[in-house]
């Protein structure tokens, strides 16, 4: 199957949470921010939960880095609960429709002094999914700002098709790096307080630099799509959650919700980043 990497503008005359102006902005710029999912107290609990997961992972695999908690929404109840949070789903529904699949989650945690880039890239360039209709939620676990290397967007690049890229030559979390990125205009920082989230289209170019501050910057990416999206690699259809509505696509499968926390299950392939 040939993968369709075109952007389809959202048409929603009766949004529940977003305004028509916000949907217009999403269609034109490829992102929306900020929105609140968790109170400060709840955000502190999320931070403690991530600290627990990272400590447990280090016990099981001392060589694991802070980007290794990837794809565990099928095995960790806390991550599953974040992916199915009603306030997040309400916003996602206005962009993808009433039938919502969450097929991926990944904590991107830049420790103080982390030298790695997340090079400029388009998420859908990595994924065996077609058409490109995934909306990514970036949920802030820590405060994310310019000082501690928040994500940056290149507005409007989601409407320019599959952009040229090359293998990254400097230390990075991912291997793709867009070529001649200066031609795409000025980046916009995705600054968020812990408990807030942003939304962006899977073809929007984005990235982040090294964290040169003395503060950690952690966020959870959650990937949502409608059932019309096809997992070209059928294995990807087995790592999903049906968050709302129904799914008639036989290539998506939804295992039971996890009862507890398990970091021993096999992880999926690398699935893009922020």
Legacy VTK file of the C-alpha trace (Angstrom):
# vtk DataFile Version 3.0
C-alpha trace
ASCII
DATASET POLYDATA
POINTS 274 float
0.000 0.000 0.000
1.251 3.466 -0.897
1.191 5.728 2.147
-0.844 8.921 1.747
1.048 11.766 3.439
-1.298 14.565 2.446
-3.057 16.745 5.024
-6.847 16.792 4.993
-8.334 19.953 6.521
-10.731 19.386 9.404
-14.387 20.079 8.615
-16.465 20.338 11.788
-19.416 22.758 11.794
-20.391 21.884 15.390
-17.275 21.450 17.552
-17.733 20.593 21.240
-14.652 22.181 22.807
-12.759 24.010 20.079
-14.056 27.140 18.409
-14.456 27.474 14.632
-11.583 29.964 14.750
-9.341 27.389 16.447
-10.184 24.742 13.851
-9.394 27.253 11.100
-6.069 27.982 12.794
-5.311 24.244 13.051
-6.017 23.783 9.340
-3.755 26.705 8.441
-0.947 26.348 11.000
-1.072 22.668 12.008
-1.189 23.054 15.787
-3.212 24.352 18.735
-2.135 25.273 22.275
-2.381 25.479 25.233
-5.202 23.505 26.840
-5.517 22.238 30.407
-6.118 18.609 31.334
-4.789 18.442 34.913
-4.790 20.756 37.919
-1.432 21.601 39.548
-2.027 18.908 42.189
-2.881 16.324 39.522
0.124 17.385 37.457
2.346 16.773 40.489
0.905 13.258 40.721
1.680 12.702 37.037
5.268 13.790 37.685
5.587 11.397 40.625
4.125 8.620 38.493
6.681 9.189 35.737
9.470 9.265 38.329
8.241 5.881 39.571
8.148 4.406 36.047
11.638 5.656 35.250
13.057 4.304 38.514
11.416 0.900 37.927
12.730 0.773 34.374
16.253 1.553 35.565
16.066 -1.336 38.041
15.071 -3.733 35.272
17.420 -2.284 32.657
20.213 -0.044 33.995
21.202 0.885 30.429
17.767 2.285 29.567
17.725 6.004 28.843
15.041 8.538 29.716
13.359 8.110 26.307
12.769 4.372 26.732
9.173 4.427 28.075
7.687 4.018 24.624
4.470 2.161 23.811
3.520 1.076 27.327
-0.106 2.271 27.209
-1.098 -1.384 26.756
0.839 -2.410 29.874
0.694 0.496 32.339
-2.649 1.613 33.727
-1.434 5.123 34.523
-0.412 5.774 30.906
-3.673 4.226 29.689
-5.591 6.602 31.964
-3.742 9.629 30.578
-4.480 8.525 27.010
-8.193 8.207 27.791
-8.525 11.421 29.826
-11.934 12.953 28.967
-10.707 16.548 28.626
-8.013 15.487 26.162
-10.422 13.323 24.174
-12.967 16.145 23.966
-10.435 18.308 22.119
-9.169 15.462 19.942
-12.734 14.543 18.957
-13.228 17.953 17.367
-10.309 17.183 15.028
-10.629 13.457 14.246
-14.330 12.765 14.851
-16.291 10.752 17.442
-14.451 7.450 16.847
-11.006 7.807 18.413
-8.102 5.351 18.464
-4.937 5.959 20.493
-2.230 3.831 18.896
0.949 5.188 20.494
2.404 6.854 23.575
5.972 7.899 24.333
7.559 9.864 27.176
10.164 12.308 25.861
12.264 13.242 28.862
15.215 15.583 28.452
17.277 15.617 31.605
19.250 18.744 32.624
22.241 19.053 30.323
20.939 16.482 27.839
22.947 17.103 24.615
20.531 15.336 22.268
18.452 17.084 19.652
15.085 15.935 18.462
15.921 17.047 14.937
13.377 18.832 12.771
11.080 16.140 11.368
7.540 15.181 10.402
6.108 12.401 12.566
4.188 10.647 9.789
7.449 10.182 7.882
8.280 7.422 10.392
4.949 5.636 10.542
3.493 2.778 8.444
0.020 4.325 8.624
-2.156 5.657 5.814
-3.617 8.176 5.312
-1.744 10.674 7.511
-4.572 11.678 9.860
-2.957 11.267 13.289
-3.215 14.102 15.810
-0.514 14.169 18.474
-1.166 15.417 21.984
1.944 16.642 23.797
1.068 16.486 27.504
3.474 18.390 29.734
4.698 16.358 32.712
7.126 19.138 33.674
6.898 22.805 32.780
8.255 23.141 29.233
9.667 26.438 28.010
12.386 27.809 25.783
14.963 27.624 28.574
14.638 23.852 29.080
14.213 23.018 25.391
10.503 22.885 24.712
9.296 21.622 21.357
9.055 24.121 18.481
6.653 24.043 15.516
7.175 25.261 11.948
3.670 26.567 11.196
2.082 25.617 7.896
4.573 22.891 6.983
1.863 20.232 7.351
0.377 21.529 4.089
3.606 21.126 2.086
3.668 17.344 1.679
6.553 15.060 2.600
9.528 17.353 3.134
13.074 16.482 2.099
15.225 15.019 4.871
18.626 13.406 5.446
20.248 11.238 8.092
21.038 13.337 11.176
24.755 13.954 11.712
24.628 15.221 15.315
23.487 13.426 18.509
19.751 12.973 18.443
16.821 10.928 19.648
15.680 10.194 16.071
17.564 9.710 12.817
15.704 11.970 10.359
16.541 15.660 9.969
14.805 18.024 7.564
17.002 19.632 4.911
17.394 23.426 4.691
14.881 24.016 7.460
15.431 27.788 7.325
13.224 27.966 4.237
10.147 27.082 6.307
9.997 30.247 8.388
10.308 31.148 12.044
9.722 28.416 14.659
7.026 28.800 17.334
7.814 27.482 20.842
5.324 25.075 22.386
5.607 26.427 25.922
3.348 24.580 28.371
2.842 24.366 32.115
2.735 20.905 33.693
-0.753 19.510 33.144
-1.302 21.454 29.917
-1.227 19.983 26.426
-0.934 20.962 22.785
-2.221 19.299 19.616
-0.442 19.041 16.275
-0.912 17.381 12.899
1.302 14.431 12.024
2.750 16.242 8.968
3.714 19.393 10.880
7.491 19.868 11.086
8.735 20.228 14.651
11.700 19.500 16.878
13.627 20.501 19.981
17.219 21.228 20.883
19.530 20.100 23.684
18.421 20.898 27.211
21.116 23.269 28.438
19.212 24.231 31.577
19.322 22.741 35.074
15.654 21.662 34.828
14.178 18.478 33.405
11.728 18.685 30.489
9.396 15.714 30.240
6.256 15.290 28.140
4.040 12.416 27.092
3.118 12.183 23.416
-0.196 10.461 22.676
-1.070 9.581 19.069
-4.753 9.631 18.075
-6.413 8.791 14.762
-9.832 7.846 13.347
-10.538 4.213 12.327
-10.211 5.200 8.658
-6.441 5.201 9.128
-4.939 1.887 8.009
-1.961 0.249 9.771
0.110 -0.766 6.746
2.322 -2.750 9.124
-0.399 -4.932 10.656
1.562 -5.256 13.888
0.893 -1.601 14.598
-2.825 -2.341 14.675
-2.358 -4.513 17.769
-1.034 -1.806 20.099
-4.091 0.445 20.197
-6.832 1.696 22.515
-10.365 2.423 21.341
-10.906 5.594 23.351
-14.373 6.548 22.083
-17.015 5.378 19.670
-16.591 2.266 17.564
-14.224 0.836 14.964
-15.247 -1.247 11.945
-11.731 -1.487 10.526
-10.641 -5.141 11.038
-6.949 -4.185 11.059
-7.226 -2.478 14.439
-7.335 -4.681 17.549
-7.947 -3.540 21.105
-6.562 -5.678 23.956
-8.101 -5.282 27.421
-7.085 -2.288 29.504
-4.072 -3.013 31.720
-4.901 -3.787 35.336
-1.639 -2.502 36.784
1.875 -1.410 35.838
4.263 -3.606 33.831
7.526 -2.516 32.234
8.595 -6.010 31.166
6.599 -6.207 27.912
8.293 -5.816 24.542
8.290 -2.295 23.133
7.164 -1.386 19.593
9.403 0.133 16.954
10.526 3.733 17.284
7.495 5.834 16.409
8.536 9.431 15.954
9.293 12.069 18.510
9.175 15.551 19.979
LINES 1 275
274 0 1 2 3 4 5 6 7 8 9 10 11 12 13 14 15 16 17 18 19 20 21 22 23 24 25 26 27 28 29 30 31 32 33 34 35 36 37 38 39 40 41 42 43 44 45 46 47 48 49 50 51 52 53 54 55 56 57 58 59 60 61 62 63 64 65 66 67 68 69 70 71 72 73 74 75 76 77 78 79 80 81 82 83 84 85 86 87 88 89 90 91 92 93 94 95 96 97 98 99 100 101 102 103 104 105 106 107 108 109 110 111 112 113 114 115 116 117 118 119 120 121 122 123 124 125 126 127 128 129 130 131 132 133 134 135 136 137 138 139 140 141 142 143 144 145 146 147 148 149 150 151 152 153 154 155 156 157 158 159 160 161 162 163 164 165 166 167 168 169 170 171 172 173 174 175 176 177 178 179 180 181 182 183 184 185 186 187 188 189 190 191 192 193 194 195 196 197 198 199 200 201 202 203 204 205 206 207 208 209 210 211 212 213 214 215 216 217 218 219 220 221 222 223 224 225 226 227 228 229 230 231 232 233 234 235 236 237 238 239 240 241 242 243 244 245 246 247 248 249 250 251 252 253 254 255 256 257 258 259 260 261 262 263 264 265 266 267 268 269 270 271 272 273
